[in-house]
């Protein structure tokens, strides 16, 4: 009897641990701080971040465990996809890696980002930005900045009150934690966060 109860306790504990690690590896809650993403995100709102969407598999490491699988060129493989333009992401701040920030992806690897006369251009094409707090709310002209491989150019929607890639440069792909998925608190603001199309 005692053996059976002990075994069930161990099984329940192991199951709880597996569920915890799966959930912890897939999603994360995050508290918005500041006004840099206003009006899309308000100061103090609680959001869910999807960490699984950008998960990468180390192909070379995996290949070392599988006999007769020779990998020459690819180091990693995305489970789903890399960050897209327009997605709102949470990342480890390059200035202080212990702190996480939330911003919108503007430029992806290969893009050339330029800000002139209050408008953002990607490789010479103006962006459609329906989410920004105020049209032409840009502090100064920037660039052109070439987005290197494995890096991203990010900006806050509230351009006059955002500390972003204009101030401290590109963010590394490895520093991106995940995509902002939904706002869950306060309940009156609960919504799924959609990704707008920035280029026609």
C-alpha positions in Angstrom: 0.0 0.0 0.0 2.8 2.4 1.0 4.8 1.4 -2.1 1.8 2.2 -4.4 1.1 5.6 -2.8 4.8 6.4 -3.1 4.9 5.4 -6.7 1.9 7.5 -7.5 3.4 10.4 -5.7 6.6 10.1 -7.8 4.6 9.8 -11.1 2.5 12.9 -10.2 5.7 14.9 -9.3 7.4 13.9 -12.5 4.4 14.7 -14.6 4.1 18.1 -12.9 7.8 18.8 -13.6 7.4 17.9 -17.2 4.4 20.1 -17.6 6.2 23.0 -15.9 9.3 22.8 -18.1 7.2 22.5 -21.3 5.1 25.5 -20.4 8.1 27.5 -19.1 10.0 26.8 -22.3 7.0 27.8 -24.5 5.5 30.9 -22.9 6.5 33.7 -20.5 4.5 36.5 -18.9 5.9 40.0 -19.1 5.0 43.3 -17.6 5.2 46.4 -19.9 7.2 49.2 -18.4 7.1 52.7 -19.7 5.4 54.5 -22.6 7.5 53.4 -25.5 4.9 51.1 -27.1 1.9 53.4 -26.5 -0.9 53.2 -27.8 -0.5 49.4 -28.6 0.7 48.6 -25.1 0.2 50.6 -22.0 2.5 51.0 -19.0 1.8 48.2 -16.4 -0.1 45.8 -18.8 0.6 42.1 -18.4 1.3 40.2 -21.6 2.1 36.6 -22.7 5.2 36.0 -24.8 5.4 33.1 -27.2 9.0 31.7 -26.8 8.3 28.6 -28.9 7.7 30.5 -32.2 11.4 31.5 -32.6 12.8 28.3 -31.1 15.9 27.1 -33.0 17.3 23.5 -33.2 21.0 23.1 -33.1 21.3 20.9 -36.2 25.0 20.1 -35.8 24.5 19.0 -32.2 21.5 16.9 -33.2 23.4 15.4 -36.2 26.2 14.3 -33.8 23.6 12.0 -32.1 22.2 10.5 -35.3 24.5 8.0 -37.1 25.2 8.7 -40.8 23.7 12.2 -40.7 26.3 14.6 -42.1 25.6 18.3 -41.7 27.9 20.7 -43.5 26.3 24.1 -43.9 23.4 24.6 -41.4 24.2 25.3 -37.8 20.6 25.8 -36.7 17.1 25.3 -37.9 14.0 27.3 -37.0 11.1 25.3 -35.5 8.7 27.8 -37.0 10.2 31.1 -38.3 12.6 34.0 -37.6 11.1 37.3 -36.4 9.2 39.2 -39.1 9.0 42.9 -39.7 6.1 44.4 -37.7 6.2 41.7 -34.9 6.4 42.9 -31.3 9.2 41.1 -29.5 10.6 40.9 -26.0 14.4 40.7 -25.9 17.3 41.1 -23.5 18.5 44.7 -23.7 22.1 44.9 -25.1 22.9 47.7 -22.6 21.8 45.6 -19.6 21.2 41.9 -20.5 19.5 41.4 -17.1 16.7 43.7 -18.2 14.1 42.8 -20.9 12.4 45.3 -23.2 9.5 45.2 -25.7 9.7 46.8 -29.1 8.6 46.3 -32.7 10.8 44.7 -35.4 11.4 47.3 -38.1 14.4 45.9 -40.0 15.4 42.3 -40.5 18.8 40.9 -41.8 19.6 42.4 -45.2 17.4 45.5 -44.8 18.7 49.0 -45.0 16.8 51.2 -42.5 16.7 55.0 -42.9 14.6 57.7 -41.2 14.2 61.0 -43.0 11.7 63.8 -42.7 9.8 61.9 -40.1 9.3 58.7 -42.2 10.9 55.3 -42.0 12.3 53.7 -45.2 13.4 50.1 -45.8 15.8 49.9 -48.7 14.3 53.1 -50.1 10.6 52.0 -49.7 8.5 54.0 -47.1 6.9 51.9 -44.4 3.1 51.9 -43.7 3.0 52.3 -39.9 -0.7 52.5 -38.7 0.4 51.6 -35.1 2.7 54.6 -34.3 1.5 57.1 -31.7 1.8 60.1 -33.9 2.6 60.5 -37.6 6.1 61.9 -38.2 6.9 61.6 -34.5 10.5 61.0 -35.1 13.3 62.8 -33.2 15.8 63.1 -36.0 17.0 61.6 -39.3 18.9 58.3 -39.0 20.9 56.1 -41.3 21.1 54.5 -43.6 21.8 51.5 -41.3 22.5 48.1 -42.9 21.0 45.3 -40.8 23.6 42.6 -40.5 23.1 38.8 -40.5 21.7 37.6 -37.2 20.6 41.1 -36.1 17.4 43.2 -36.0 16.5 46.9 -36.0 13.7 47.6 -33.4 11.8 50.7 -32.4 9.0 51.6 -30.0 5.7 52.8 -31.4 5.8 55.9 -29.4 8.8 57.3 -31.3 9.2 60.5 -29.2 9.4 58.4 -26.0 11.3 55.3 -27.0 14.8 54.2 -26.3 15.6 51.7 -29.1 17.9 50.8 -32.0 18.2 54.5 -32.8 20.1 54.9 -29.5 22.0 51.6 -28.9 22.0 49.9 -32.3 20.9 46.5 -33.5 19.8 43.6 -31.3 21.2 40.1 -31.8 18.9 37.3 -32.8 20.2 35.3 -29.7 18.9 38.1 -27.4 15.3 37.8 -28.6 13.2 35.9 -26.1 9.9 35.6 -28.1 7.0 37.3 -29.8 4.4 39.1 -27.8 1.2 37.0 -28.2 -1.5 38.6 -26.2 -2.4 41.2 -23.6 -4.2 39.5 -20.6 -4.3 42.2 -18.0 -6.2 44.4 -17.4 -9.1 42.4 -18.7 -10.6 45.5 -20.4 -7.6 45.6 -22.7 -7.3 41.8 -23.3 -6.5 41.2 -26.9 -4.4 39.1 -29.3 -1.5 41.1 -30.8 -1.6 41.1 -34.6 1.3 41.8 -36.9 0.6 44.5 -39.5 2.1 44.4 -43.0 4.7 47.1 -43.2 5.5 46.9 -46.9 3.1 46.7 -49.9 
